[in-house]
Amino acid sequence: MSTRLAKFLSDSGVASRRSAEDLIKSGVVSVNGKIIDTPVFFVDGNEKICVNGIEIEKSNETKLYMFYKPLNTMTTTKDPLGRKTIYDVLDKKYRNLKYIGRLDFKTTGLLLLTNNGELARQMSLPKNHIPRTYIATVDKYSKNNLDIARHGVVVDGIKYRPMKIETIDEHNLKVTVEEGKKNEIRIVLKHIGSPVKALHRISYGSFVLGDLGVGKILEIDKKTIDACLKKLLKL
């Protein structure tokens, strides 16, 4: 069964579909020794497919990892401003993994990585209602203002779904969201008068960061991955 070259690269964990198309257009992708510069090209996976001269093998076995994203790193393959990315922290053997949802430059904690492009897409879709839980550190908050965020708000014309917020102490909140809009916790908490000083993700779905060290990566066992895939198929 043939598939578009960009999809093959995405499913192999090389890059997102859009980034894979950009790689192809830039002339760094070859199939059986021939440079391919158009995304409208199909492969069946039996070809010798290379990116920058390195052969890419399609993995039939889904791999999933938990990674502790350090502070001041970008969740991207390459930052135009030259800032450090997660791939500068990771060992080279993990460079082809796709991230599942982004964490911004100043946010730390759990980031899931996989070689399965479709798994990454499904786990990022708002419609699948996968909870992400964070610890947000703020200067102050009030119950009334937190209740505003708990019921959902509109900020600058953008609607943000209700957030589950638990108070930990006078400066720390446990915030759970399911939508995954860009910077939603920072935007909403600032809107209600509690700008975020620090943000740290502790869980994504059933995956919990636990005592994993900063910058460390941990492979998830096959049984857990299979259970995750089975659950997604039922969503």
Secondary structure, DSSP 8 states (H G I E B T S, - for coil): --EEHHHHHHHTTSS-HHHHHHHHHTT-EEETTEE---S--EE-S-S-EEETTEEE---SS--EEEEEE-SS-BSSS--TT---BHHHHS-GGGTT-EEES---TTEEEEEEEES-HHHHHHHH-GGG---EEEEEEES---HHHHHHHHT-EEETTEEE---EEEE-SSSEEEEEESS--TTHHHHHHHHTT--EEEEEEEEETTEE-TT--TT-EEE--HHHHHHHHHHHHH-
